[in-house]
Amino acid sequence: MANSGLSLASIKNASIVISKVFAYMFNEGIIQRNPFKGVKHYGNPPRKKRALTDEEVITFYNTAQEMMPQMCPVICLLYNTGVRIGELMAVTWNDISDDGLYMSINKTKIKYKDDKTQKYVQRISTPKTEESNRIVPLTTEARQCIKQLREDQELIFSDNWDDNRTILLNKWHRAYGYSSILGMFRQINHAIQEQNRDFINVTPHSFRHTFASNAIKNKIPEIYIQHLCGWSNLTMLHKVYGHVTPKQLLDAISMNETSSVTVQENAE
């Protein structure tokens, strides 16, 4: 798995599942020892994850607006809700509250390789975890975005309206797939990096990191952030999503200056 280029995290996840199978067989007396007990993992270290800065968000959004404006609603909703891209692709109109203030997350789109056909398949499934079933309040910007999406679809489908249709549709008026969204994100990144080679590779998940980081910065209680993002506990928030940017550290130190003691050197 390491030689095929999989990350260390992916290898560990697979190992956890397999080790449970062997542990069950060991406990049932089917095998005499569990070969996965104490196994060491090797693989590519995970890519460093961090939240996007305000400037990076603006640059990415503006470039998308110039190149492929159909990506702007995707970016807007990812940034304002913190939902996973699979969850967002699965949202239908009956998941939007009648007053337009909330969005229900109750399913997700998954992509996997079919063992029989060896082809990748996409389908709607249950959310990642039980806690991923949640109600997400919509910001003013998100509400405006969804309102515009609805108006556009009403013009397209007129009398053929279906509340089970996804709120995000591609230029062929069909639900988005993973490959198309990731491909467009890569194109936007490439266009920016032609001018700025140091620009971060932005992925849909980058906006989830940014949402959580901004929530922490804005002092939203952790229990609320946990519910908004659909985590079973706060471990994920602290270890992965609780990013602190240099700017946040500078702001914190600056605020501390008002209450700290000024130390001056004595000139002799």
N, C-alpha and C positions, 0 to 999 in steps of 0.2 A: 504493500500500500504506500509505503514511503517512496519507493522507487517510481511509482506511478505519478508522484507529485502531490499526493494528498497531504493536507495539513496535519499537524500533530493532534489538533482538536478532533478532526474527523476520525483519525485512527483510534483515539481514546474512546470516542463514542461507540465505534464499532466493537472495540474490545470489551466495553462494558456489557453490551448485549450478549456477545458470545460467551463471556465469562459466566454470566448468569445461567446460560444453558448448561455449561459444564458443571457449574456448582449444583444445579438441580440433579444432574445425572450422578454426581458424586454422592449427594445426600440420599439418593434412591438406591445406591449400591450398584448402579449400572457400570460405573468405572471406578477404579481403585484410587485414582488421584486426579486432581484438577490441574491440567497443564497451564491454565491461565492464571493460577494463583502466583502472585509475585512477578508477573511478566513485566518486562521493561518496554517502554514505548519509544519509538523513534519517528521522526518526520520533520517536515518543514515547520519552523516556528511560525506561529500565527502572525498575520500582518498587524502592525500596530494600529489600534483603532483610536480615533479621537473625534471630538465634535468639530463641526465646521465653524469657522469664524463668520461674523456678519458679512465681511467683505467677500468671502468665498461663496456664501449663499447667494449674494447679489450677483456676483460674476457668473455663477453657474446658471441662475435663473435668466439673466439678461441674454446670455449666449443661447440658451434654449429658446427664448422668445424670438430670436433672430433666425435660428436654424430650423427648429421644429416646434412651433408654438403648441402643438398638441400635447407636448410634455409638460407644459406649464401647470395645468390642473393637477397632474400627478405630483409634481414638485411641491405645489402649494399645499396639497392635502397631507403629504408625508411630513412636511415641515410643521404644519399646524396641529397635527393629531398624534404623531409619534407611532402610528400603527405600522405593522410589518407590511412589506409590499404585497405579499400573498394575501393578507387580510384585506388590503385596499382593493386589489383586483377582484375580490369576491363580493364586495359590497354591492347590493342591489337597491333599487329605489324603495322597496318596502323595508329597508334597513334604516332609512332616514325618517326621523319622527315627523309627524304632521306639521308641527310648528317649525321644523327645520333647525332645531337647536341641538339635536343629538344624532349620533350615528351608532347603530348597534353593530358590534363585531361578534358574529356568531358562526363564522365559517372562514375557510381560507383556501386559496388555490395552491395546490402542491404539484411538483414536477418530479417524476421518478422514471427509472428505466425498467420497462417491462421485461421480465426474465424470459418470457416465451418469444416475443418478437424482437427483443433487443433494441427496441425503439423507445424514445422518451415520450412519456404520456403526461398530460396535464388533466387534473380533475379537481372538483370542489370537494373538500374534506372538512372534518371537524377542526376547530382551532388547535393550536399547538399544545396547549394545556387547558385544564378545566378553568383556570383563572383567566384565560384569554377570552372567554365569553364575558363581554363587558359592554357598558354603555359609555361612549366617548362624547363629551360635550364639544361643540364646534365653536371655534372663534369666529369673530365677525368676518375675517378674511376667508375662512373655510366656508362659511355660510354663503358668502357672495359667490365663491367659486362653484359650489354645488348648485346654486340657483341658476347660474349661467349654463352649467352643464345640462340642467333640466330643460331650460328654454331651448337650447340647441337640439336636444333629442326630441322635444315636442314638435319642432319644425320638421325634423327628419321623418318621424314615424306617425305624426298627426293622429289619425283614428286608430292606428295599430299600436297603441301604447300598452306596455307590459311592465308592471311593477317588479317583475322578477328579472328584468334586464339590468345588467350591471351599469353603474353610474359612469364608468370609464369605458369608452369605446374608441377603437382605432379608426383610421381614415376609411376603412371598409365597413364601418358601423358594426364591428364585431368586438367581442371581449378581448382584451389584451392578453398576450401570452408572455411568459417570462423572457423568452429570447428577444422579442421585439423591444421590450422596455430596456433590458440590459444593453442591447445593441445601440439604442439611441443614447443612453447614458454614456457609452464608450465614445460615440461620435462627438458628443458635446465636450467630453473631457479632452479628446484629441484636438479639437479646434482651439480650446483654451491653451493647452500645453504647447501648441505651435508658437504661441506668443509668450508663454510663461512655462518653461519646462519644469519648474518646481511646483506647479499647481498640483494639489492632491487629487488622486483618483476618487471622484465622488461616486458612490453607489447609492441605491435606494435606502440601504440600511444606515448610511451616513446621517440621514435626516432623523432617524430614530435616536441615534446617539446625541444629535444636536438638540432634539426636543427634550430629552432627559436632562442634559446639561443645562439648558436654559431654564428648565423647571427648578433645578437645584439653585441656580443663580438667582432666580426670582423668589426664592424662599417658599416654594410650594411644599407643604408637609410631605414627608416621605411616603406616608401611607396613601396619600392621594396619587403620588407619582406611581407607586406600585400598582394601584388600581387602573390608572390611565394606560399604563403600558402592558398590563395583563401578566404580571409576574406572580408566582406563588409565594415568594418571599423577597426580602430586600437584598439578598446576597448579590444578585445580578446587578442591581443598581450600584452597590458599593464597589464591586470588583471590576465591572466592565463599563457601565454607563456613567458612573459618577466622575466624568472628566473635569479637570480643573485646568483652564487655559492660563497662559502667562498673563493675559490681560486681567483675568479674574483675580489672580494673585496680586497683581499690581494695585488693583482697585481696593483689595482687602487691606493691603499694607498702607495705602493712602488714607483709608478710613481710620486705621489704627493710629495714624500720626496725630490725629486731633486729641487723642486721649493719652498719648505717651509722653514721657518726660524727655525734654530736649537735652541732649548731652553735648556739651561744648568743650573743646580742649582749652586748657588754661595756658594762655600765652605768657611766657616769662621773658 
